[in-house]
Amino acid sequence: PRFHKNVYIDITGKLTGWRAHLRGEDIRRLLWYPGAFERLIFGTDVHCSEVRQALDQDRRLYRSLRIAKKVQETIFGGTMARLLGLPARA
């Protein structure tokens, strides 16, 4: 953790807002410190009809950054499951 071990982040936003202009190097610049991607949690504030599109957009972004599959699994539910004391998805 960069500053606080109990702080996690998400990069929510409208699909046509700042996310539409987000590039891999932008994310790398924001999340430059060791372990940053392990502190990232998928979240969205889009309308329920756009959740799938937001999820797909984030998945493409992390694949393009070559984020390890295991780290992507933590971003897309693993960390929240752990924080909530839920069993990990198989």
C-alpha distances in whole Angstrom, upper triangle without the diagonal:
4,6,6,5,8,8,9,11,15,17,20,23,27,28,30,28,25,24,28,27,23,23,21,21,20,17,16,16,14,11,12,8,8,6,7,10,9,7,11,14,17,19,22,25,28,31,31,34,31,28,29,29,26,25,27,25,22,23,25,22,20,23,24,20,21,17,18,20,18,15,17,18,15,15,19,19,17,14,16,19,16,15,19,20,22,23,22,24,26
4,6,8,10,9,10,12,15,17,20,23,27,28,30,27,24,23,27,26,22,22,20,19,18,16,15,14,12,10,10,7,8,8,8,11,11,9,12,15,19,20,23,25,28,32,32,34,32,29,30,30,26,26,28,26,22,24,25,22,20,23,24,20,21,19,20,22,20,17,19,21,18,17,21,21,20,17,19,22,20,18,22,24,25,27,25,27,29
4,7,9,8,11,12,16,18,21,24,28,29,31,28,25,25,29,28,24,25,23,22,21,18,18,17,14,13,13,10,11,12,11,14,14,11,14,17,20,21,24,26,29,32,33,35,33,30,32,32,28,27,30,28,25,26,28,25,23,27,27,24,25,22,23,25,23,20,22,23,20,19,23,23,22,18,20,23,20,18,22,24,26,28,26,29,31
4,6,6,9,11,15,18,21,24,27,29,31,29,26,26,29,29,26,26,25,24,22,20,20,19,16,15,16,13,13,12,12,14,13,10,13,15,19,20,23,24,28,31,31,34,32,29,31,31,27,27,29,28,25,26,28,26,24,27,28,25,26,23,23,25,23,19,21,22,18,18,21,21,20,16,17,20,18,15,19,20,23,25,24,27,29
4,6,8,12,15,18,21,24,28,29,32,30,27,26,30,30,26,27,25,25,23,20,20,20,18,15,16,13,13,11,11,13,11,9,12,14,18,19,22,25,28,31,31,34,31,28,30,31,27,26,28,28,24,25,28,25,23,26,27,24,25,21,21,23,20,17,19,20,16,16,19,18,17,13,15,17,14,12,16,17,20,22,21,24,26
4,7,10,14,17,19,22,26,28,30,28,26,25,29,29,26,27,26,26,24,21,21,22,18,16,18,16,15,13,13,14,12,9,12,13,16,17,20,22,25,28,28,31,29,26,28,29,25,24,27,27,23,24,27,25,23,26,28,25,26,22,22,23,20,18,19,19,15,15,18,17,15,12,12,15,13,10,13,15,18,20,19,22,25
4,7,10,14,16,19,23,25,27,25,23,22,25,26,23,24,23,23,21,18,19,19,15,14,16,14,14,12,11,12,11,7,9,11,14,14,17,19,22,26,26,29,27,24,26,26,23,22,25,24,20,22,25,22,21,24,25,23,24,20,21,22,20,17,18,18,15,14,17,16,16,12,12,15,14,11,14,17,19,21,20,23,26
4,7,11,13,16,20,21,24,22,20,19,22,23,20,21,20,20,18,15,16,17,14,12,15,13,14,11,9,10,9,5,6,7,10,11,14,16,20,23,23,26,23,20,22,23,19,18,21,20,17,18,21,19,17,21,22,20,21,17,18,19,17,14,15,15,12,10,13,13,13,9,10,13,13,10,13,16,17,19,18,20,23
4,7,9,13,16,18,20,18,16,15,19,19,16,18,17,18,15,12,14,15,11,10,13,13,14,12,9,9,10,6,5,6,8,9,12,14,17,20,21,23,21,18,20,20,16,16,19,17,14,16,19,16,15,19,20,18,19,16,18,19,18,14,14,15,12,10,12,13,14,11,11,15,15,13,16,19,19,21,20,21,24
4,6,9,13,14,17,15,14,12,16,16,14,16,15,17,14,11,14,15,12,11,15,15,17,14,11,10,11,9,6,5,6,6,8,11,13,17,17,20,17,14,16,16,12,12,15,14,11,14,16,14,13,17,18,17,18,16,18,18,17,14,13,14,12,9,11,12,14,12,12,15,16,15,17,20,20,21,20,20,23
4,7,10,11,14,12,10,8,12,13,10,13,13,14,12,9,13,13,10,11,15,16,18,16,12,11,13,11,8,8,7,7,8,10,12,15,17,18,15,14,15,14,11,11,14,12,9,13,14,12,12,16,16,15,18,16,18,19,19,16,14,16,15,11,12,14,17,15,15,18,20,18,20,23,23,24,22,22,25
4,7,9,12,10,9,8,11,13,11,14,15,17,14,13,16,17,14,15,18,20,21,19,16,15,16,14,11,10,8,6,5,6,8,12,13,15,12,11,13,12,9,10,13,11,10,13,15,13,14,18,18,18,20,18,21,21,21,18,16,17,16,13,13,15,18,16,16,19,21,19,20,24,23,25,23,23,26
4,6,8,6,7,6,9,11,11,14,16,18,15,14,18,18,15,17,20,22,24,23,19,18,20,18,14,13,11,9,6,6,7,11,13,14,11,11,14,12,9,12,14,12,11,15,16,14,16,19,19,19,22,21,24,23,24,21,19,21,20,16,16,18,21,20,19,22,24,23,24,27,26,28,27,26,29
4,5,5,7,7,8,11,12,15,18,20,17,16,20,21,18,20,23,26,28,26,22,21,23,21,18,16,14,11,8,7,6,9,12,12,9,10,13,11,9,12,14,11,12,16,16,15,18,20,20,21,24,23,26,25,26,24,21,23,22,19,18,20,24,23,22,25,27,26,26,30,29,30,29,28,30
4,6,8,6,6,9,10,13,16,18,16,16,19,20,19,20,23,26,28,26,23,21,23,22,18,17,14,12,10,10,7,10,12,12,8,10,11,8,7,10,11,9,10,14,14,13,16,18,18,19,22,21,24,24,25,23,20,22,22,18,18,20,23,23,23,25,28,27,28,31,29,31,28,27,29
4,7,7,5,8,11,14,17,19,16,17,21,21,20,22,25,28,30,28,25,23,26,25,21,20,17,16,13,12,10,12,15,14,11,13,14,11,10,14,14,11,14,17,16,15,19,20,20,21,24,24,27,27,28,26,23,25,26,22,21,24,27,27,26,29,31,30,31,34,33,34,32,31,33
4,5,6,8,9,13,16,18,15,15,19,19,17,20,23,25,28,27,23,22,25,23,20,19,17,15,12,12,11,13,16,16,13,15,16,14,12,15,16,13,14,18,17,16,19,21,20,21,24,23,27,27,28,26,23,25,25,21,21,24,27,26,25,28,30,29,30,33,33,34,32,31,34
4,5,5,6,10,13,14,11,12,16,15,14,16,19,22,24,24,20,19,22,21,17,18,16,15,13,13,13,16,19,19,15,16,18,15,12,15,16,13,13,17,16,14,17,19,18,18,22,21,25,25,27,24,21,24,24,20,20,23,26,25,24,28,29,28,30,33,32,34,31,31,33
4,5,5,9,11,13,10,10,14,15,13,15,18,21,23,22,18,17,20,19,15,15,13,13,11,12,11,15,17,17,13,13,15,12,9,12,12,9,9,13,12,10,13,16,15,15,19,18,21,22,23,20,18,21,21,17,17,20,23,22,22,25,27,26,27,30,30,31,28,27,30
4,6,9,12,14,12,13,16,17,16,18,21,24,26,25,22,20,23,22,19,19,16,16,14,14,13,16,18,17,13,14,15,12,10,13,13,9,11,14,12,11,15,16,15,16,19,20,23,23,25,23,20,23,23,20,19,23,25,25,25,28,30,29,31,33,32,33,31,30,31
4,6,10,11,9,11,14,14,14,16,19,22,24,24,21,20,23,22,19,20,18,18,16,17,16,19,21,21,17,18,18,15,13,16,15,11,12,15,14,11,15,17,15,15,19,19,23,24,26,23,21,24,24,21,21,25,27,26,27,30,31,31,32,35,34,35,33,32,33
4,7,8,6,7,11,11,11,13,15,18,21,20,17,16,19,19,16,17,15,16,15,16,16,20,21,21,17,17,18,15,13,14,14,10,10,13,12,9,12,14,12,12,16,16,20,21,23,20,18,21,21,17,18,22,24,23,24,27,28,28,30,32,32,32,30,29,31
4,5,5,7,9,10,11,13,14,18,20,20,17,15,19,19,16,18,17,18,18,20,19,23,24,24,20,20,19,17,15,16,15,11,11,13,11,8,10,12,9,9,13,14,18,19,21,19,17,21,21,18,19,23,24,24,25,28,29,29,31,33,33,33,30,29,30
4,5,5,6,9,10,10,12,15,17,17,14,13,16,17,15,17,16,18,19,21,21,24,25,25,21,21,20,18,16,16,15,12,11,12,10,7,8,10,7,6,10,11,14,16,19,16,15,18,19,16,18,21,22,22,24,26,27,27,30,32,31,31,28,27,28
4,5,5,6,9,10,10,14,16,17,14,14,18,18,16,19,19,20,21,23,24,27,28,28,25,24,24,21,19,19,19,15,14,15,14,10,11,13,10,8,12,13,17,19,21,18,17,21,21,18,21,24,25,24,26,29,29,29,31,33,33,33,30,30,31
4,5,5,6,9,10,13,16,17,14,13,17,17,15,17,17,18,18,20,21,25,26,27,23,22,22,20,17,18,18,15,13,16,14,11,12,15,12,11,14,14,18,20,22,18,18,21,21,18,20,23,24,23,24,27,28,27,30,32,32,33,30,30,32
4,5,5,6,8,11,13,13,10,10,13,13,11,14,14,15,16,19,20,23,25,25,21,20,21,19,16,16,16,13,11,13,13,9,9,12,11,9,12,11,15,17,18,15,14,18,17,14,16,19,20,19,21,24,24,24,26,29,29,29,26,26,28
4,5,5,5,9,11,12,9,10,13,14,12,16,16,18,20,22,23,27,28,29,25,24,24,22,19,19,19,16,14,15,15,11,10,13,11,8,11,11,14,17,18,15,15,18,18,15,18,21,21,20,22,25,25,25,28,30,30,30,27,27,29
4,6,5,9,12,14,11,12,15,15,14,17,18,20,21,23,24,28,29,30,27,25,26,24,21,21,22,19,16,18,18,14,14,17,15,12,15,14,18,21,21,18,18,22,20,18,21,23,24,22,24,27,27,26,29,32,32,33,30,30,32
4,6,9,12,12,9,10,14,12,11,14,16,17,18,20,22,25,27,28,25,23,24,22,19,19,20,18,15,17,18,14,14,17,16,13,16,15,18,20,21,17,17,20,18,16,19,21,22,20,21,25,24,23,26,29,29,30,28,28,30
4,6,8,9,5,7,10,9,9,13,14,16,18,21,22,26,27,28,25,23,24,23,19,19,20,18,15,16,17,13,12,15,15,12,14,12,15,17,17,14,14,17,15,13,17,19,19,17,19,22,21,21,24,26,27,27,25,26,28
4,7,9,7,9,12,12,12,16,18,20,22,24,26,30,31,32,29,27,27,26,23,22,23,21,18,19,19,16,14,17,16,12,14,13,15,18,19,15,16,19,18,16,20,22,21,19,22,25,24,23,27,28,29,30,27,28,30
4,6,6,9,11,11,12,16,18,21,23,26,28,31,32,34,30,28,29,28,25,24,25,23,20,21,21,18,16,19,19,15,16,14,16,19,18,15,17,19,17,16,20,21,20,18,21,24,22,22,25,27,28,28,26,27,29
4,6,8,9,10,12,16,19,21,24,27,29,33,33,35,31,29,29,29,25,24,25,24,20,21,22,19,16,18,19,15,15,13,14,17,16,13,15,18,15,15,19,20,19,17,20,22,20,20,24,25,26,26,24,25,27
4,6,5,7,9,13,16,18,22,25,27,30,30,32,29,26,26,26,23,22,23,22,18,18,20,17,15,17,18,15,15,12,12,14,13,10,13,14,12,12,16,17,15,13,16,18,17,17,20,21,22,22,20,22,23
4,5,5,7,11,13,16,19,21,24,27,27,29,26,24,24,24,20,19,21,19,16,17,18,15,13,16,17,13,14,11,13,15,14,10,12,14,12,11,14,16,15,13,15,18,17,17,20,22,22,23,21,22,24
4,5,5,9,11,14,17,20,22,25,25,27,23,21,21,21,18,16,17,16,13,13,15,12,10,13,14,11,12,8,10,12,11,7,8,11,9,7,11,13,12,11,14,16,16,16,19,20,21,21,18,19,21
4,6,8,11,14,18,21,23,26,26,28,25,22,22,22,19,17,19,19,15,15,17,15,12,15,17,14,14,10,10,12,10,6,8,10,7,7,11,11,10,8,11,13,12,13,16,17,18,18,15,17,19
4,7,10,12,16,19,21,24,24,27,24,21,22,22,19,17,20,19,15,16,19,16,14,17,19,16,17,13,14,15,13,10,11,12,9,8,11,12,11,8,10,13,12,12,15,17,18,19,17,18,21
4,7,9,12,15,18,21,21,23,20,17,18,19,15,14,16,15,11,13,15,13,11,15,16,14,15,12,13,14,13,9,9,11,8,6,9,10,11,8,10,13,13,13,15,18,18,19,17,18,20
4,6,10,13,15,18,18,20,18,15,16,17,13,12,15,14,11,12,15,14,12,16,18,16,17,14,15,14,13,10,9,10,7,5,6,7,9,7,7,11,12,11,13,15,15,17,15,15,18
4,7,11,12,15,15,17,14,11,12,13,10,8,11,11,8,10,13,12,11,14,16,16,17,14,15,14,14,12,9,10,9,6,5,7,10,9,9,12,14,14,15,17,16,18,16,15,18
4,7,9,12,12,15,12,9,12,12,9,9,12,12,10,12,15,14,14,17,19,19,20,18,19,18,18,15,13,14,12,9,9,10,13,12,10,13,16,15,15,18,18,19,18,18,21
4,6,9,9,12,9,7,10,11,7,8,12,11,10,13,15,15,16,19,20,20,22,20,22,21,21,18,16,16,16,12,11,13,16,16,14,17,19,18,18,21,21,22,21,20,23
4,7,9,11,9,8,12,12,9,11,15,14,13,16,18,18,19,22,23,23,25,23,25,24,25,22,20,20,19,16,15,16,20,19,17,19,22,20,20,24,23,25,24,23,27
4,6,8,6,6,10,10,8,10,13,12,13,16,18,17,19,22,22,23,25,24,26,25,26,23,20,21,21,18,16,18,21,21,19,22,24,23,23,26,25,27,26,24,27
4,5,5,7,10,10,10,12,15,15,16,18,20,20,22,24,25,26,28,27,29,27,28,26,23,23,23,20,18,19,23,23,21,23,26,25,24,27,26,28,27,25,28
4,5,5,8,10,10,11,14,15,16,18,20,20,22,24,25,26,28,26,28,26,26,25,22,22,22,19,17,18,21,22,20,21,24,24,23,26,24,25,24,23,25
4,6,7,8,10,12,13,14,16,17,19,20,22,23,25,26,28,27,28,26,28,26,23,23,24,21,18,20,23,24,22,24,27,27,26,29,26,28,26,24,27
4,6,5,6,9,10,11,12,14,16,17,19,20,21,23,25,24,26,24,25,24,20,21,22,19,16,18,22,23,21,23,26,26,25,28,26,27,26,24,26
4,5,5,6,9,10,11,12,14,15,17,18,20,21,23,21,23,21,22,21,17,17,18,15,13,14,18,19,17,19,22,22,22,24,22,23,22,20,22
4,5,5,6,8,10,10,12,14,15,16,18,20,21,20,21,19,21,20,16,16,18,15,12,15,18,20,18,20,23,23,23,25,23,23,21,19,21
4,5,5,6,9,10,11,12,14,15,16,18,20,19,21,20,22,20,17,18,19,16,14,17,20,21,20,22,25,25,25,28,26,26,24,22,23
4,5,5,6,9,10,11,12,14,15,17,19,18,20,18,20,18,15,16,17,14,12,15,18,19,18,20,23,23,23,26,24,25,22,21,23
4,5,5,6,9,10,11,12,14,15,17,15,17,15,17,15,12,12,14,11,9,12,15,16,16,17,20,20,21,23,21,21,19,17,19
4,5,5,6,9,10,11,12,14,15,15,17,15,17,16,12,14,16,13,11,14,17,19,19,20,23,24,24,26,24,24,21,19,20
4,6,5,6,9,10,11,13,14,14,17,16,18,16,13,15,17,13,12,16,19,19,20,22,24,24,25,28,26,26,23,21,23
4,5,5,6,9,10,11,12,11,14,13,15,13,10,12,13,10,9,13,15,16,17,19,21,21,22,25,23,23,21,19,21
4,5,5,6,9,10,11,10,12,10,13,12,8,10,12,10,9,13,15,16,17,19,20,22,23,24,23,22,19,17,18
4,6,5,6,9,10,10,13,12,15,14,11,14,16,13,13,16,18,19,21,22,24,25,26,28,26,26,23,21,22
4,5,5,6,9,9,12,13,15,13,11,14,15,12,13,16,18,19,20,22,24,24,26,28,27,27,23,22,23
4,5,5,6,5,8,9,11,9,7,11,12,10,11,14,15,16,18,20,21,22,24,25,24,24,21,19,20
4,5,5,6,8,8,12,11,9,12,14,12,13,16,17,18,20,22,23,24,26,27,26,25,21,20,20
4,5,8,11,12,15,14,12,15,17,15,16,19,20,21,23,25,26,27,29,31,29,29,25,24,24
4,5,9,11,14,12,11,15,15,14,15,19,19,20,22,24,24,25,28,29,28,28,24,23,24
4,6,8,11,10,10,13,15,14,15,18,18,19,22,23,24,25,27,28,27,26,23,22,22
4,6,8,7,7,10,11,10,12,15,15,15,18,20,20,21,24,25,24,23,20,19,20
4,5,5,6,9,10,11,12,15,14,15,18,19,19,21,23,23,22,21,17,17,17
4,5,5,6,9,10,10,13,12,14,16,17,17,20,22,22,20,19,15,14,14
4,5,5,7,9,10,11,9,11,14,14,14,17,19,19,17,16,12,12,12
4,5,5,6,9,10,9,9,13,14,14,15,18,18,18,17,13,14,15
4,5,5,6,9,9,10,12,14,14,16,18,19,18,17,14,13,14
4,5,5,6,6,8,10,11,12,14,16,16,14,13,10,9,10
4,6,6,4,5,8,9,9,11,13,14,13,13,10,10,12
4,6,6,6,8,10,11,12,14,16,15,15,13,13,15
4,6,8,8,10,12,13,14,16,14,14,11,11,13
4,6,5,6,9,10,10,12,10,11,8,8,11
4,6,5,6,9,10,10,9,9,6,7,10
4,5,5,6,9,10,10,11,9,11,14
4,5,5,6,8,8,10,9,11,15
4,6,5,6,5,6,6,8,12
4,5,5,6,7,7,10,13
4,6,8,10,11,14,17
4,6,9,11,13,17
4,7,9,12,15
4,6,9,12
4,6,9
4,6
4
